[in-house]
Amino acid sequence: MKQGVLLSSLLLLLSAGASAQTNFQPGYVLPLSGDTLRGQVDARGAQRNARLSRFRPADGAAVTEYQPTQLRGYGFTNDRAYQTGTVPLPEVVKRRSALDVVEAAVEQPAFLEVLVLGPASLLYLRDANNKDHYYLRLQADGVVQELVTATSQSQLSGEADAQQANEYKRTLAAAMKACLVVQPQVNRMRYSQIDLIKVVTQYNNCVGGASVAPASASRKNRVRLGVVAGVHSSQIRFANYARGSRFDMGSSPAVGLALQMSLTGVSRMLSTRVEALYTSGQGAGQYDYRDAFGPRHGEQRFKVSSVHLPVSLRYTFPRGTLRPFVQVGYSFNFFLQVQDDYRERYTDGIFMDDYKSWKPITSPARAFETGINGGLGLTTARADARNLAVELRYARTSGFSENADIRNSFQRYFLLLSYDLTK
C-alpha cells in the first residue's frame, strides 16, 4: 500500500513535468534582413530544432515561429548555433497507393547545427529517421556539401559483401586542396564527429582562419559526483520453500554516493549512472503446516545488510527547469551480513514439544547477487550548478541462497533523494 501511494504521487509529478511544452533559453534569431533579434529561443530536440525556431522577445511575450526559409539562422547564448541550408533529406513518397511507397531524398531547407565555424564550417543535422548527417560549407562560396559514406554490394564467393566507399574523404580532399598538410589527415580519418571536427579545425588553422565551436562546452561529457539518501524496503520471496513464500523486511535508510556522466556525444538526454548504496533490513514470519506426525508451527527471522552497485542508463526529458527522467540498469550487490534462521515445534498430540533450536534456512549464503532495476524521477536541470533529484526505484535481485532446493529472490523499493557535490 505504501509503495502504491509513493508510485501514484511520483507519477503525478512526472505527468506535470512532462506536460511542459516549452524550454525557452536566452538566444537570438537572424532575420533575412535587418539586425539580430535577441530574446529567448525554444530549445527542443535535434529533429525539432532542424525544422522550426520558436522565438519570443521576453518572458510572457508572444511567440513567433520561423521556418528555415524565413531566417539566416538562430542560436542560444553561449551554446548551439544554427545556419540555414538546403540539403537532401529523406521523405516518404506515395506512388499509386498507401502500400506503394518509396523513400526518396528531397532537397529541403533546414536549420543545420554549427559544429565548427570558420573559413570551412562543419554543420550537422539529425533527420526524421534518427540518422545523423554532416555537411561542409566553405565561406568562399557558401555552398553546402553533404559528407556521406556510400555502401555498395559486391558478390564474393557466393556471399554479399558490403563495402563502404570513402566518398566523404573525396569531398573533403577536393574542398581543402588549398592546404596540402591536411590531406594526410583526411586519408587517415574515420567517419565520426570527432574526426570531422579535427580535420575542419586543422584546415581553418592552415588557411589562417579562426575556428569557433559554438557549443563546445555543452558537448563535453560532464561527470558529476553526488550523495544519495532515502528510504529502502524489501521483500524476500522463496520460489520453492514449503514453509513460506514471502517475508517483508520493513523499511530502513539507504545512503551512498553516485557518479553520473552525460553522454553528450550520443544524445544530450542520455547519461550513465553508477551508485554505491548501503542498505539493511530485518524481518520475521510465522507459518503452520502438518506432517505425518501432526500439526507444526514455525518461526523465521531474517537480517540482511548489503552494498548495492547499480549501473544504469538514464534518459532525461529535454524541456523545463524540473525534468522527468527514466532509467534502467543492472545491479551488483554484495552481502555484508545474512542471517536466515528458523525453528519449529509440534503444537498438538503426543509429539507436542518446545521449539527446537534456531537453524539456518540456507547454508551457505552467497556473498554476491545480481539483478535488474528501473526508476522514475524528477531532476532540476541547471547546467552549471548543483542539481537535486528525487527518484522512485524498483529492483529485483537473485537472493542469497546457494541451495537449488531453497531458491529465493529480493524485491526492493527505493525512494531516493540525490544532490550533486560537483557542478
C-alpha angles and dihedrals in degrees: 000000000000092000090047092056091048092048093049092050093049093047089054089053091048091051091050092050094046092050091069104108101187139053106187116187132176108281148120145239128220111220120209087253134012134031129331114273113223126199132088130333126199108243111209136154124309093261095049093045089056093056107036143022118203114196137180129176095227145341111311094009123130115279121235119201118212128197120209090258090060100055141044087219145298140221151178123257110266090351142065123358129195133203127196117246139159111236138161110264129181115259131177110237123195114218115179104341144000089270095047102074135142133190112235134175111247125187107245136166114247143165107256119202114236113233095168126013122198142084083326116032126200113213132189139201135174111210130214090271092058091250118143120230128191126200138190122216121184115210090221096066106008092224116149113223121187117229103220140172115219123208122208130186121226128180112236124168090343094303131104110249117197113213122188115219120213097231092144090058092054090050092051094044092052094045093047099044089121088072115055096180092065095055096082089052090052091053093051100042128107126224096262136119092244094053093043091052091049094051095046091047091049091051093050091051090048094055092045099255129126121245119219124192104198095195103027093126094050091050095059118107099244119206120207130189117207146167124241128202134164148107127306131191129177143185128210114219124194116206100197108008112126097204097061144345109207139011129190116230096197127228127306139163121279118202135169151109132287134203116198127184124189117227095213093155089061101032136336088228097055129084138159122230132196122187139183110206128178117210137166135183144169136197145162138208143182132217141180132208140151128239132179092287099048144276118338133196124202141185129208132193132189134191120176135169125179148161115239121208106188117181111199143175112222129201114197119194110244102228137077137021089268108046131190118229138188127200139181131187152135126277130215112194129189119202114223094179134010122181117171115162138160139187133188144191139183111253103195143025131026092318094059108133146150124281117287119232120282114273131186116259094207122026125212102022115211119243097216137045137176136205148141131277138189134183147186124206154139127249138181113242110213109150098207101027140070112276133213125212138181122202140181109208136186124197134180117196137180100250135226103280119114090181112100089205093055105042118174139176139189131238110197133189124196132188103191138182117197131189129189117240091191132046 
